[in-house]
Amino acid sequence: MTDIQGGLPDEEKKQNVVRLAFGGDSARLDAFCRAIEEVVPPGTLVVLRGSAVTGRRWKDDAPFDADGPGTSDLDLTLVGDGPLAFFKATGYFVPGVHSRPLSDSDPDIAPDLVPLRRTLMSMVQRPVNIQASRDLVIQVRGDLLGQPYLELFRKADGLSLNGPTPAGRAGH
């Protein structure tokens, strides 16, 4: 049985992402995921949302990269309690629940994620926005409102010995 979330089967969403954002090369998506996994805390679910998943822009139904190569961004959401610690108190739509995206227009809200964002943007040659949310937000947006997202991976729970510890977590 095929999993369908947001009106699209998971396999179609993954094919869209590989084709549109990674030039048809699934090894590039794998490398992108490895770069994220090195930084995010254990237990983090990493999802991709937006036009890279659906192939169409939400606000006007324009195709991905309608304004030219590299013009559509990637909307990355880090889901769970741990990723919220990356964001400053001023970096939230709903404090402690749903952050604003780390982006060109809001570059100072998650300083520890800036190097990851730069790495990811150099890998895909397009803007990458990084947001953090609790599970409830993704459930409401994805399951209740039907907004499509692709689960890239969930980092295993356990001790993380690599990567920076976000400000505000134990040890800082």
C-alpha positions in Angstrom: 0.0 0.0 0.0 1.3 3.4 -0.9 1.5 6.1 1.8 -0.4 9.2 0.6 0.0 12.5 2.6 -1.0 15.9 1.3 -2.6 14.4 -1.8 0.6 12.9 -3.1 2.1 9.4 -2.7 5.5 9.5 -0.8 7.3 8.1 -3.8 6.0 10.8 -6.1 7.1 13.5 -3.6 10.6 12.0 -3.4 10.8 11.8 -7.2 9.8 15.4 -7.4 12.5 16.5 -4.9 15.2 14.5 -6.6 14.3 15.7 -10.1 13.6 19.4 -9.2 16.1 20.2 -6.5 18.9 17.7 -7.1 19.0 17.4 -10.9 17.7 13.9 -10.9 20.7 12.6 -8.8 19.5 10.8 -5.7 23.2 10.7 -4.4 23.0 14.5 -4.1 19.9 14.2 -2.0 21.7 11.6 0.2 24.7 14.0 0.6 22.3 16.8 1.5 20.7 14.6 4.2 24.1 13.6 5.6 25.1 17.2 6.0 21.9 17.9 8.0 22.3 14.7 10.1 25.7 15.9 11.2 24.2 19.0 12.9 20.7 18.2 14.1 20.1 16.7 17.6 19.1 13.0 18.1 15.4 12.4 17.6 14.9 15.1 15.0 12.6 14.4 12.1 13.7 16.3 9.0 11.1 17.2 6.4 11.0 19.1 3.2 8.0 21.2 2.3 6.9 23.4 -0.5 7.2 23.5 -4.3 10.2 21.1 -4.4 7.8 18.4 -3.0 4.7 19.3 -5.1 6.3 20.7 -8.2 4.1 23.8 -7.9 4.3 27.1 -5.9 1.5 27.3 -3.4 0.7 31.0 -3.8 0.2 31.1 -7.6 0.5 27.5 -8.8 3.6 28.4 -10.9 6.0 25.5 -11.6 9.2 25.0 -9.5 11.9 27.4 -10.7 9.4 29.3 -12.8 11.5 32.4 -12.5 14.7 30.7 -13.7 17.1 28.0 -12.5 17.9 28.2 -8.8 15.1 30.7 -8.0 12.8 28.4 -6.0 13.9 27.8 -2.5 13.9 24.6 -0.4 11.9 24.7 2.8 13.5 22.5 5.4 11.7 21.9 8.7 13.4 20.3 11.7 10.7 18.7 13.8 11.0 17.9 17.5 11.9 19.5 20.8 15.7 19.6 20.2 15.9 21.7 17.0 13.8 24.5 18.7 16.9 25.3 20.9 18.8 26.5 17.8 16.4 29.6 17.5 16.7 32.8 19.6 13.6 33.8 21.6 12.9 36.4 18.9 13.0 33.8 16.1 9.5 32.4 16.6 6.0 32.7 15.2 4.8 30.8 18.3 7.5 30.8 21.0 8.9 27.3 21.8 6.5 25.8 19.2 7.1 27.0 15.7 10.0 29.1 14.5 10.3 31.6 11.7 12.5 30.3 8.9 16.2 31.1 9.0 16.5 32.8 5.6 18.1 35.7 3.8 15.4 38.0 5.3 15.9 36.6 8.9 19.6 35.6 9.0 20.2 36.2 12.7 17.5 34.1 14.4 19.5 30.8 14.5 23.3 31.6 14.4 24.3 27.9 15.0 22.4 26.9 11.9 23.9 29.5 9.6 27.0 27.3 8.6 24.6 24.4 7.8 22.4 26.7 5.7 25.4 27.9 3.8 26.6 24.4 3.2 23.2 23.3 2.0 22.8 26.3 -0.3 26.2 25.6 -1.9 25.2 22.0 -2.5 21.9 22.9 -4.3 22.8 26.3 -5.7 19.5 27.8 -4.4 18.1 29.3 -1.2 17.5 26.9 1.7 15.2 28.1 4.5 15.4 26.2 7.8 12.6 26.2 10.3 11.9 24.3 13.5 8.6 23.0 14.8 7.1 20.7 17.3 5.5 17.5 16.0 2.0 19.0 16.6 2.6 21.8 14.0 3.6 19.3 11.3 0.6 17.1 12.2 -1.8 20.0 11.9 -0.3 21.4 8.7 0.2 18.1 7.0 -2.6 15.9 8.2 -5.3 18.3 9.1 -4.7 21.0 6.5 -3.3 18.6 3.9 -0.1 20.5 3.2 2.3 18.0 1.5 5.7 17.3 3.0 8.4 14.7 2.5 10.1 13.0 5.4 13.7 12.9 4.6 14.9 11.1 7.7 14.7 10.9 11.5 18.0 11.0 13.3 18.2 8.2 15.8 17.7 8.9 19.4 20.8 8.6 21.5 24.0 10.4 22.4 25.4 12.8 19.7 29.1 13.2 19.8 29.4 15.3 16.7 28.2 18.8 15.8 27.7 21.9 17.8 25.3 22.0 20.8 22.7 24.7 20.2 22.8 27.7 22.6 20.4 27.2 25.4 20.8 23.4 25.7 22.6 21.7 28.5 26.3 22.6 28.7 25.8 26.2 27.6 
